[in-house]
Amino acid sequence: MTATKKTFGTAPVFFTAISTILGAILFLRFGFAVGTLGFLGVGMIILIGHMVTIPTALAISELATNEKVEGGGEYFIISRSFGLNIGATIGIALYFSQAISVAFYIIAFTESFSPLFDYVREHYNLILPRQVISIPSMILLAWLMLKRGANIGVKTLYLIVVILFTALTMFFIGKTGYQASHQYEAFSVRNMNQFFFVLAIIFPAFTGMTAGVGLSGDLKKPARSIPIGTITATVSGMIIYFFIAWKMNISASPEDLVNNQLIMAKIAKYGPVVVPLGLAASTLSSALGSIMVAPRTLQALANDHSFPGKGVNRFLSRGKGDTNEPVAATLITSLIALVFVALGSINSVAQVITMFFMVDYGSLCLISFLYHFGADPSYRPSFRSRWYISLLGFIMAFGLMFKINTLYAFSALVMISLIYWFIQMHHKDRRGFEAIFEAAFYQINRNLQVFMQQRKKSSKKQRWRPSVVCISKDSFQRDKAFRLLTWLSYRYGFGTYIHLLEDYFSVQTREKAAHQLKLLVKKSETEHSNVYIDTLISPSYTSAIAQTIQLPGISGMENNMILFEYDKINPENLTQITDNYSLVRAGNYDVLVLGSAPTPFRFNNDIHIWISPYDQENTNLMILVGYIISGHPVWKKSSIRLFAVSDEKEAGQTKDDLVKKIEEGRLPISRKNVMILDKTEDTSFKKLVNTHSADAGLVICGFVSSQLKHEKEKLFLGFDNVGDILFVNAKNEKSLT
């Protein structure tokens, strides 16, 4: 692909923006605003509007100087910050706003021919539809852009801007009889109950400041031209609007301002001629700016393969000449605009356009704020805004959306959500929000961990919750340990799964570990797991455990529980688990040992918890673990059943004690699910478990250090009639209340 020739400097950015800012609303509706609210009321609207536009101008200038901005303007900046899926979502909404804006400005352009329509009606008794002007104008504009491209558009833009500023000059030097005979109110304010109604009408006048950014692909030095052109146009537009409001306030009565749509023609010198020309120039320049920018947004979207189908993207990205003029995108944009021009009136659509622009502006301010907050060392713009200015712009943009029109705001957000869902379905492999939020999350997590560490020292009592770490070298043979960790960390706890690569550290083993991590993370995503996954290279199982139990907790709290797993059919790693038990206990960890059966988990069956006379410290943890596991959706059809082995004479007291624990702990375990079994010399604990829990979905038992020291691996064997079994060893007694 040949490099696109860059031909534009700063002037096109400024003139495209300022001509869009000083557009149709200025000539057609600004007098209504001043007449309704007075100078001070409109001044407040100007200030509020620029509390969105100035932060956005600063944010986009900052972002443009941090990285090379290519074709697509605002879309390019958003997509390279939020990721291609989010960028495409906002970019598509932005494109339709720009495309429909072309129609809006062309329809407004026809209002400059009002004297002609009035003349035909009065002299020929013929009421002409506005389309007799708007449709040919739209076709001519489309032909001009398709035939000559943006270069002729920019040249025409210069001429139009000259006409526009000439009309404004005539407006400012004009004088009226009202001005000479009436004493104006310098800071008049009235009808404040209509403030937000007027704001909804006037606000689109301030939303053109990023129009010039869409020319980014044609700029020689976008990092220089975008900040200078955008900020200058935004500030200049705000100042001009203040002076226009002042001039209208002193030159005409509130009644004339409200009722005469072209009141500027009565105020300006040679007004009947220059104001319609100014209106035509402002609307045509805005239409030119939009029809130059919208196709470039669409072309950039297609270059990023945002649409389904290679053919669609190839067609829409097609350009011609050294400047890669977006011919196909211009044709599509012209057709969309022509449809809305033919409809004749898009007042309601104009408010939806404003909503999409507000989403765009809010997103740009949010990106700037998050970059500041995330403190990414690669974010080094030569122009810097301030984080609080960007945050203000974001809050104001989304707040004003709902103030202007709640229904349209919700409609815009729903539409954007649907677009995102569609793109996410089409491009599942692309990054989304995490592309920019990861730095902010890093800062939050860093500060949170420091806070929690400091808080832990000053807090006398800590409420227990599981922070489980599992280490396994059998991740690709069995997944039951990972699934158990998923259940434990689903809502109440946090899980870290470490796949062990038992080898010495080298380039080869590091690459192998990275590949295995990628596979495990991908598998985790398909199962919607909340477990944090990592790999560890270590020469032995013992050294791996020693490293693992010293790891800081990823969640911000220290790990307090370790999970081991063995295969019940081939328990070859049980010796390693029992040999390293003392090492784990030295780390002050609770210990879980899962015996994995060859059959799948039986989620529809109950969870059985077995309590032996040895389990004084284990009981509460066993019940808590069972309760946490049962809270996962896959276990929603199961119940918890408690089995306690006791002497016959103590059976009643044992049951009462267990029921009391359950009631005080507010646990969803029915009294009828608490069973007390007699302890006899002829019947062993294992035999009771095998007899009563053969159909259990999961069996939970306890064990203590003295048992393990005496029985070694045999402690975990002999439960052949049951399925999966989890052994629990608590380092201390947990509280159920």
C-alpha positions in Angstrom: 0.0 0.0 0.0 1.4 3.4 -1.0 1.7 6.0 1.6 -1.1 8.6 1.7 0.1 12.1 0.8 -0.6 14.6 3.6 -1.5 18.1 2.2 -3.3 20.0 5.0 -1.9 22.3 7.7 -3.5 23.9 10.8 -5.8 26.3 8.9 -8.3 23.6 7.6 -8.7 22.3 11.2 -9.5 25.7 12.5 -11.8 26.8 9.7 -13.7 23.5 9.7 -14.2 23.7 13.4 -15.1 27.4 13.6 -17.5 27.3 10.6 -19.3 24.3 12.2 -19.5 26.1 15.6 -20.9 29.3 14.0 -23.6 27.3 12.1 -27.3 27.1 11.6 -28.2 27.4 15.3 -26.5 30.8 15.5 -28.6 32.3 12.7 -31.9 30.5 13.2 -32.3 29.9 16.9 -29.9 32.0 18.9 -32.2 35.1 18.9 -35.0 32.9 20.4 -32.6 31.9 23.2 -31.6 35.5 24.0 -35.3 36.7 23.8 -36.4 33.9 26.1 -33.7 33.9 28.8 -32.0 37.3 28.4 -28.3 38.0 28.1 -27.3 36.5 31.5 -29.4 33.4 31.0 -27.8 32.7 27.6 -24.4 33.5 29.0 -24.9 30.7 31.5 -25.8 28.3 28.7 -22.7 29.3 26.8 -20.6 28.7 29.9 -22.3 25.3 30.7 -21.9 24.2 27.1 -18.2 25.1 27.1 -17.7 23.1 30.3 -18.1 20.2 27.9 -16.4 21.5 24.8 -13.3 23.1 26.3 -12.3 20.0 28.3 -13.0 17.9 25.2 -10.8 20.2 23.1 -8.0 20.0 25.7 -8.4 16.3 25.9 -8.3 15.7 22.2 -5.3 18.0 21.9 -3.5 16.1 24.6 -4.3 12.7 23.1 -3.2 13.9 19.6 0.2 14.9 20.9 0.8 11.5 22.7 0.8 9.3 19.6 0.7 9.5 15.9 -2.9 10.3 14.9 -3.9 8.7 11.5 -7.1 8.8 9.5 -10.4 8.7 11.4 -9.8 11.6 13.8 -11.8 11.1 17.0 -12.5 7.4 16.1 -8.8 6.7 15.7 -8.1 8.2 19.1 -10.9 6.4 20.9 -10.2 3.0 19.3 -6.5 3.2 20.0 -7.3 4.0 23.7 -10.4 2.0 24.5 -9.7 -0.9 22.1 -11.0 -1.6 18.6 -14.4 -2.9 19.7 -15.3 0.0 21.9 -13.7 2.4 19.4 -15.8 0.9 16.5 -19.0 1.1 18.6 -18.5 4.8 19.3 -17.1 5.3 15.8 -20.2 4.0 14.1 -22.4 6.2 16.2 -20.1 9.1 15.5 -20.2 8.4 11.8 -24.0 8.3 11.6 -24.1 11.6 13.6 -21.7 13.2 11.1 -23.5 11.8 8.1 -27.0 12.9 9.3 -25.5 16.2 10.2 -24.8 16.8 6.5 -28.6 16.5 5.9 -29.3 18.8 8.9 -27.1 21.5 7.6 -28.4 21.3 4.1 -32.0 21.6 5.3 -30.9 24.6 7.4 -29.2 25.9 4.3 -32.6 26.1 2.5 -33.8 28.6 5.1 -31.5 31.2 3.6 -33.8 31.0 0.6 -36.9 32.1 2.7 -37.2 35.4 0.8 -37.4 33.4 -2.5 -40.1 31.1 -1.1 -42.0 34.1 0.3 -41.8 35.8 -3.1 -43.1 32.8 -5.0 -45.9 32.3 -2.5 -47.0 36.0 -2.7 -46.7 36.5 -6.4 -47.6 33.1 -7.8 -49.7 31.7 -5.0 -47.4 28.7 -5.0 -46.1 27.0 -1.9 -42.8 25.3 -2.8 -41.5 22.5 -0.7 -38.0 23.1 0.8 -36.8 20.0 -1.1 -36.7 21.9 -4.4 -33.5 23.6 -3.0 -32.3 21.0 -0.5 -32.2 17.9 -2.8 -30.3 19.6 -5.7 -28.0 21.2 -3.2 -27.2 17.8 -1.6 -26.7 16.2 -5.0 -24.4 19.1 -6.1 -22.4 18.9 -2.8 -22.0 15.1 -3.2 -20.9 15.4 -6.8 -18.4 18.1 -5.8 -16.8 15.9 -3.1 -16.8 12.8 -5.3 -15.3 14.6 -8.3 -12.8 16.9 -6.6 -12.4 15.5 -3.0 -11.4 17.3 0.2 -9.0 19.7 -1.5 -11.8 21.5 -3.4 -13.8 21.3 -0.2 -11.1 23.1 1.8 -10.7 25.8 -0.9 -14.5 26.3 -1.0 -14.5 26.4 2.8 -12.1 29.3 2.8 -14.4 31.3 0.6 -17.4 30.4 2.7 -15.7 31.4 5.9 -14.9 34.8 4.4 -18.6 35.3 3.6 -19.6 34.1 7.1 -17.3 36.5 8.9 -18.3 39.3 6.6 -21.9 38.7 7.6 -21.0 38.7 11.3 -19.1 41.9 10.9 -22.1 43.5 9.3 -24.2 42.2 12.1 -21.9 43.8 14.8 -21.8 47.2 13.1 -25.5 47.3 12.4 -27.8 49.6 14.4 -31.5 49.5 15.1 -34.1 52.0 16.3 -34.7 49.8 19.3 -31.1 50.2 20.3 -31.3 54.0 20.1 -34.6 54.4 21.9 -34.4 51.8 24.7 -32.2 51.4 27.7 -31.1 47.8 27.6 -30.7 45.6 30.7 -27.1 44.7 31.0 -27.6 41.5 33.0 -31.2 40.7 32.2 -32.4 37.2 33.0 -36.0 35.8 32.6 -38.0 32.6 32.2 -35.4 30.5 34.0 -38.1 27.7 34.2 -37.4 27.2 30.4 -33.6 27.1 30.9 -33.0 23.5 30.0 -35.6 23.6 27.2 -33.5 26.4 25.6 -30.3 24.5 26.4 -31.6 21.6 24.4 -32.1 23.8 21.4 -28.9 25.8 21.7 -26.4 23.2 22.8 -25.8 21.7 19.3 -24.3 25.1 18.3 -21.2 24.4 20.5 -20.6 20.8 19.3 -18.6 21.5 16.1 -15.2 22.0 17.7 -13.9 18.5 16.9 -15.0 18.7 13.2 -11.5 19.5 12.1 -10.0 16.5 13.9 -11.7 14.3 11.3 -9.1 15.6 8.8 -6.3 13.9 10.8 -5.4 11.5 8.0 -4.8 14.5 5.6 -2.7 16.6 8.0 1.0 17.1 7.6 1.5 17.5 11.4 -1.6 16.4 13.3 0.2 16.7 16.7 0.6 20.4 16.0 -2.5 21.2 13.9 -5.1 19.5 16.0 -4.3 21.2 19.3 -3.8 24.7 17.8 -6.8 24.5 15.4 -9.2 22.9 17.8 -8.5 24.9 20.9 -8.4 28.2 19.0 -11.7 27.5 17.3 -13.3 26.5 20.6 -12.2 29.5 22.5 -12.9 31.9 19.6 -16.4 30.4 19.2 -17.2 30.9 22.9 -16.1 34.6 22.8 -18.0 35.3 19.6 -21.2 33.8 21.0 -20.9 36.0 24.1 -20.6 39.1 21.9 -23.5 37.9 19.6 -25.7 37.4 22.7 -24.8 40.9 23.9 -25.5 42.5 20.5 -28.9 40.8 20.2 -29.8 41.8 23.8 -29.3 45.5 23.1 -30.6 45.6 19.5 -34.0 44.0 19.6 -37.0 43.5 22.0 -37.5 40.1 23.6 -40.7 39.7 21.5 -38.9 40.3 18.2 -36.0 38.0 19.2 -38.4 35.2 20.0 -40.8 35.5 17.1 -38.5 36.5 14.2 -36.4 33.5 13.1 -34.1 35.8 11.0 -33.9 38.6 13.5 -30.2 39.1 12.7 -31.3 40.4 9.2 -33.0 43.3 11.0 -30.0 44.1 13.1 -27.2 43.8 10.6 -26.1 46.5 8.2 -27.5 45.4 4.7 -29.1 42.6 6.7 -31.7 41.4 4.2 -28.8 40.5 1.9 -25.8 39.6 4.1 -27.6 37.6 6.8 -29.2 35.1 4.3 -25.8 34.9 2.7 -24.2 34.4 6.1 -26.8 31.7 6.9 -26.1 30.0 3.6 -22.4 30.3 4.2 -22.5 28.9 7.8 -24.8 26.0 6.9 -23.0 25.2 3.7 -19.6 25.4 5.5 -20.9 23.1 8.3 -22.3 20.7 5.6 -18.9 20.8 3.9 -17.1 20.1 7.1 -19.3 17.2 7.9 -19.2 15.7 4.4 -15.4 15.9 4.5 -15.1 14.3 8.0 -17.8 11.6 8.0 -16.4 9.6 5.0 -13.0 9.6 6.6 -14.5 8.2 9.8 -16.2 5.5 7.8 -13.1 4.7 5.8 -11.1 4.4 9.1 -13.7 2.0 10.5 -13.5 -0.1 7.4 -9.7 -0.1 7.5 -10.0 -1.7 11.0 -12.4 -4.3 9.6 -15.2 -3.1 11.9 -17.9 -4.4 9.6 -18.9 -8.0 8.9 -17.6 -9.3 5.6 -14.3 -8.7 4.0 -16.0 -7.3 0.8 -17.9 -4.7 2.8 -14.7 -3.4 4.5 -12.7 -3.6 1.2 -15.4 -1.5 -0.6 -15.8 1.1 2.2 -12.0 1.6 2.6 -11.5 2.2 -1.1 -9.8 5.5 -1.9 -8.2 7.2 -4.9 -5.2 9.3 -5.6 -2.2 10.2 -3.5 -4.4 11.4 -0.7 -6.5 8.2 -0.6 -9.7 10.2 -1.0 -12.5 8.0 0.5 -14.7 7.7 -2.7 -16.8 4.8 -1.6 -17.3 6.2 1.9 -18.3 9.6 0.5 -20.9 7.9 -1.8 -22.5 6.0 1.1 -22.4 9.2 3.3 -24.1 11.2 0.5 -26.8 8.6 0.0 -27.6 8.5 3.8 -27.7 12.3 3.9 -29.9 12.5 0.8 -32.5 10.2 2.4 -32.8 12.5 5.4 -32.8 15.6 3.2 -35.7 14.1 1.3 -37.6 13.6 4.5 -37.4 17.4 5.0 -37.3 17.7 8.8 -35.1 16.0 11.3 -35.6 18.0 14.4 -36.0 15.0 16.6 -33.1 13.2 14.9 -30.9 16.3 15.6 -31.3 15.7 19.3 -30.2 12.1 18.9 -27.2 13.4 16.9 -26.4 15.6 19.9 -26.6 12.5 22.2 -24.0 10.7 20.1 -21.7 13.7 20.0 -22.0 13.9 23.8 -21.0 10.2 24.1 -18.1 11.0 21.8 -17.0 14.0 23.9 -17.5 12.2 27.2 -15.4 9.3 25.9 -12.5 11.6 24.9 -12.6 13.3 28.3 -12.7 9.9 30.1 -9.7 8.6 28.1 -7.7 11.7 29.1 -8.8 11.3 32.8 -7.9 7.6 32.9 -4.5 8.2 31.3 -3.8 10.8 34.0 -5.1 8.5 36.8 -3.4 5.4 35.5 0.0 7.1 35.4 1.1 5.1 32.4 4.8 5.9 31.8 4.2 5.6 28.0 1.7 8.4 28.1 3.9 11.4 27.4 1.9 14.0 25.4 3.7 17.2 24.6 0.5 19.1 25.4 -1.1 18.4 28.8 -4.5 19.1 30.1 -5.4 18.5 33.8 -7.1 15.4 35.2 -9.8 17.4 37.0 -10.7 19.3 33.8 -11.1 16.0 31.9 -13.2 14.6 34.7 -15.4 17.7 34.7 -15.9 17.3 30.9 -16.9 13.7 31.3 -19.4 14.3 34.1 -20.9 17.3 32.3 -21.2 15.5 29.0 -23.2 12.6 30.4 -25.1 14.7 32.9 -26.3 17.1 30.1 -27.4 14.2 28.0 -30.0 13.3 30.5 -30.8 16.9 31.3 -31.4 17.8 27.6 -33.6 14.8 26.8 -33.7 11.7 29.1 -35.6 9.6 26.5 -33.1 10.3 23.7 -30.2 9.8 26.1 -31.4 6.3 27.0 -32.1 5.6 23.3 -28.6 6.6 22.3 -27.0 4.5 25.1 -29.3 1.5 24.2 -28.4 1.8 20.5 -24.7 2.0 21.3 -25.0 -1.0 23.6 -26.6 -3.0 20.7 -23.8 -1.9 18.3 -21.2 -3.0 20.9 -22.9 -6.4 21.3 -22.9 -6.9 17.6 -19.3 -6.0 17.2 -18.2 -8.1 20.2 -20.0 -11.1 18.6 -18.2 -10.4 15.3 -14.7 -9.7 16.8 -14.4 -11.8 20.0 -10.6 -11.7 19.8 -10.2 -7.9 20.2 -9.6 -6.1 23.4 -12.3 -4.0 24.9 -12.4 -1.7 27.9 -9.4 -3.3 29.6 -7.1 -1.6 27.0 -7.3 1.7 28.9 -8.8 0.6 32.2 -5.9 -1.7 33.1 -3.7 1.1 34.1 -6.4 2.6 36.2 -7.1 -0.8 37.8 -3.4 -1.1 38.5 -3.4 2.2 40.4 -6.6 1.3 42.3 -5.2 -2.2 43.2 -1.8 -0.8 44.2 -3.3 1.8 46.6 -5.9 -0.7 47.9 -3.2 -3.3 48.8 -1.1 -0.7 50.6 -4.2 0.5 52.5 -5.3 -3.0 53.4 -1.8 -3.9 54.6 -1.7 -0.8 56.8 -5.3 -1.4 57.9 -4.5 -5.0 58.9 -2.0 -3.8 61.4 -4.5 -1.6 63.2 -7.5 -3.9 63.0 -7.8 -6.2 66.0 -10.4 -8.6 64.5 -10.5 -9.8 60.9 -13.5 -11.4 59.4 -12.5 -14.6 57.7 -13.0 -15.2 54.0 -11.1 -17.7 51.8 -8.1 -16.6 49.8 -7.1 -19.9 48.3 -4.0 -20.8 46.3 -3.8 -24.1 44.4 -0.6 -25.6 43.0 -0.9 -28.4 40.5 1.2 -30.0 37.8 -1.7 -32.0 36.5 -3.7 -29.1 35.0 -4.0 -30.6 31.6 -4.8 -34.1 32.9 -7.5 -33.1 35.4 -9.5 -29.9 36.0 -11.4 -30.7 39.2 -9.1 -28.7 41.4 -9.5 -25.7 39.1 -13.3 -26.1 39.2 -13.3 -26.4 43.0 -11.2 -23.2 43.1 -13.8 -21.5 40.8 -16.6 -22.4 43.3 -14.7 -21.1 46.3 -13.8 -17.8 44.6 -17.2 -17.3 42.8 -18.6 -14.8 45.3 -17.1 -15.0 48.8 -13.4 -15.6 48.2 -10.5 -15.2 45.9 -8.6 -18.0 44.1 -5.1 -18.2 42.6 -4.4 -21.2 40.5 -0.7 -22.0 39.8 0.3 -24.5 37.2 3.7 -26.1 38.1 6.3 -26.8 35.5 8.7 -29.0 37.3 12.0 -28.1 35.7 14.9 -25.7 35.9 14.3 -22.1 34.8 15.6 -21.4 31.2 14.6 -19.6 28.0 12.9 -22.8 26.8 11.0 -23.5 30.0 9.9 -19.9 30.3 8.5 -20.0 26.8 6.8 -23.3 27.5 5.3 -21.9 30.7 4.0 -18.8 28.8 2.3 -21.0 26.3 0.7 -23.2 28.9 -0.5 -20.0 30.7 -2.1 -18.8 27.5 -4.0 -22.1 27.1 -5.2 -22.1 30.8 -6.4 -18.5 30.6 -8.3 -19.3 27.4 -9.9 -22.3 29.0 -10.8 -20.2 32.1 -12.5 -17.6 29.9 -14.8 -20.3 28.4 -15.8 -21.3 31.9 -16.4 -17.7 33.1 -14.0 -18.3 36.0 -13.0 -15.6 38.4 -9.7 -17.4 39.3 -6.4 -15.7 38.7 -4.0 -18.0 36.8 -0.3 -18.2 36.8 2.6 -20.6 36.1 5.6 -21.4 38.2 8.9 -23.0 37.1 10.6 -24.9 39.9 12.9 -27.9 40.1 10.9 -29.7 42.7 7.4 -29.9 44.2 8.7 -28.9 47.7 10.5 -25.8 46.4 7.4 -24.8 44.4 5.3 -25.0 47.6 7.9 -23.0 49.6 7.7 -20.3 46.9 3.9 -20.4 46.6 3.2 -20.0 50.3 5.4 -16.9 50.4 3.6 -15.2 47.5 1.6 -12.0 48.3 -2.1 -12.3 47.9 -3.2 -11.1 44.5 -6.5 -9.8 46.0 -4.9 -7.5 48.4 -5.3 -9.9 51.3 -2.8 -12.6 52.3 -3.5 -16.1 51.1 -4.8 -18.2 53.9 -5.7 -21.6 52.4 -3.9 -24.0 50.1 -5.6 -26.6 47.9 -4.0 -29.9 46.9 -5.4 -32.5 44.6 -4.8 -36.2 43.8 -6.4 -38.8 41.6 -8.3 -41.4 43.6 -7.6 -44.1 41.0 -3.9 -43.4 40.7 -2.9 -41.4 43.9 0.8 -41.2 43.0 1.2 -37.7 44.2 -0.3 -38.3 47.7 3.2 -38.9 49.1 4.3 -35.5 47.9 1.2 -33.9 49.6 1.7 -35.6 52.9 5.5 -35.0 52.9 4.9 -31.2 52.5 2.1 -30.8 55.0 4.4 -29.5 57.7 5.9 -27.0 55.3 2.4 -25.6 54.5 1.4 -25.5 58.2 4.6 -23.5 58.9 3.1 -20.9 56.6 0.0 -20.8 58.8 -2.4 -22.0 56.1 -5.6 -23.9 56.2 -5.2 -27.1 54.0 -7.7 -28.6 51.5 -7.0 -31.9 49.8 -9.3 -32.9 47.0 -9.6 -36.6 46.0 -10.8 -36.5 42.3 -13.0 -39.4 41.2 -12.9 -40.5 37.5 -16.6 -39.7 37.1 -18.0 -36.2 36.6 -19.2 -34.1 39.5 -22.8 -34.9 40.4 -24.2 -31.3 40.9 -27.8 -32.4 41.4 -26.9 -34.4 44.4 -26.4 -33.1 48.0 -23.1 -32.0 49.6 -22.3 -34.3 52.6 -20.3 -32.9 55.4 -18.9 -35.5 57.8 -17.8 -34.5 61.4 -15.8 -36.9 63.5 -14.8 -36.5 67.2 -11.4 -35.2 65.9 -12.9 -32.2 64.1 -13.3 -29.7 67.0 -11.3 -27.0 65.1 -12.3 -28.2 61.6 -16.1 -28.3 62.0 -16.8 -24.6 61.4 -14.4 -24.4 58.4 -15.9 -27.5 56.9 -19.4 -26.0 57.2 -18.3 -22.7 55.7 -16.5 -24.4 52.8 -19.7 -26.4 52.1 -21.8 -23.3 52.3 -19.5 -21.3 49.9 -19.4 -24.2 47.4 -23.2 -24.5 47.4 -23.5 -20.9 46.5 -22.2 -21.5 43.0 -24.9 -21.7 40.4 -23.9 -25.3 39.3 -24.9 -26.5 42.8 -28.2 -24.7 43.0 -30.2 -27.9 43.0 -28.3 -29.4 45.9 -28.6 -29.2 49.7 -26.1 -29.5 52.5 -26.4 -32.5 54.8 -24.4 -32.8 58.0 -23.3 -36.2 59.4 -21.8 -36.4 62.9 -20.3 -39.5 64.5 -21.0 -39.6 68.2 -21.5 -41.9 71.2 -25.1 -42.9 71.5 -25.5 -41.2 74.9 -24.2 -38.0 73.5 -26.2 -38.0 70.3 -28.9 -35.6 71.4 -26.4 -33.1 72.7 -24.3 -33.3 69.6 -27.3 -32.6 67.4 -28.4 -29.7 69.5 -24.9 -28.2 69.4 -24.8 -28.5 65.6 -28.3 -27.1 65.1 -27.3 -24.2 67.4 -24.2 -23.5 65.3 -26.3 -23.5 62.2 -29.0 -21.1 63.6 -26.4 -18.7 65.1 -24.5 -18.7 61.8 -27.7 -18.1 59.8 -26.8 -21.0 57.5 -29.4 -22.4 55.1 -29.2 -26.0 56.5 -32.4 -27.7 57.6 -32.6 -29.4 61.0 -33.8 -32.6 59.3 -30.5 -32.6 57.3 -28.5 -33.0 60.5 -27.9 -36.7 61.2 -26.1 -38.2 64.2 -24.6 -41.7 63.7 -23.5 -44.0 66.5 -19.8 -44.6 66.9 -19.1 -48.3 67.4 -15.9 -50.4 67.5 -17.2 -52.6 64.6 -18.0 -49.7 62.3 -15.2 -47.5 61.1 -15.6 -43.8 60.1 -14.7 -44.7 56.5 -17.3 -47.4 56.3 -20.0 -45.0 57.5 -19.0 -42.5 54.8 -18.9 -45.2 52.1 -22.3 -46.4 53.2 -24.2 -43.1 53.6 -22.6 -40.9 51.0 -22.3 -43.2 48.0 -24.6 -40.9 46.0 -23.4 -37.6 47.3 -22.4 -34.9 44.9 -19.4 -34.0 47.1 -18.2 -35.3 50.4 -16.3 -33.1 52.9 -14.3 -34.6 55.7 -11.9 -33.3 58.2 -8.4 -34.4 59.3 -5.9 -33.3 61.9 -2.1 -33.4 62.1 -1.9 -36.4 64.5 -3.9 -38.5 62.1 -1.7 -37.6 59.2 1.4 -38.2 61.1 0.2 -41.7 62.1 -1.5 -42.8 58.8 0.3 -40.9 56.1 -1.3 -41.4 52.7 -3.7 -44.1 54.0 -5.6 -41.3 55.7 -7.0 -40.2 52.3 -7.5 -43.7 50.9 -10.3 -46.2 51.4 -13.3 -44.0 50.4 -13.9 -46.1 47.3 -17.7 -46.0 47.3 -18.0 -42.2 47.2 -17.2 -39.9 44.4 -15.2 -36.7 44.9 -14.1 -36.1 48.4 -12.6 -33.0 50.0 -10.5 -33.2 53.2 -10.3 -30.0 55.4 -7.7 -29.1 58.0 -8.1 -25.8 59.8 -5.2 -24.0 61.3 -7.6 -22.6 63.9 -11.3 -22.5 64.6 -13.3 -20.2 62.5 -16.3 -18.2 63.6 -19.7 -18.9 62.1 -21.4 -15.7 63.4 
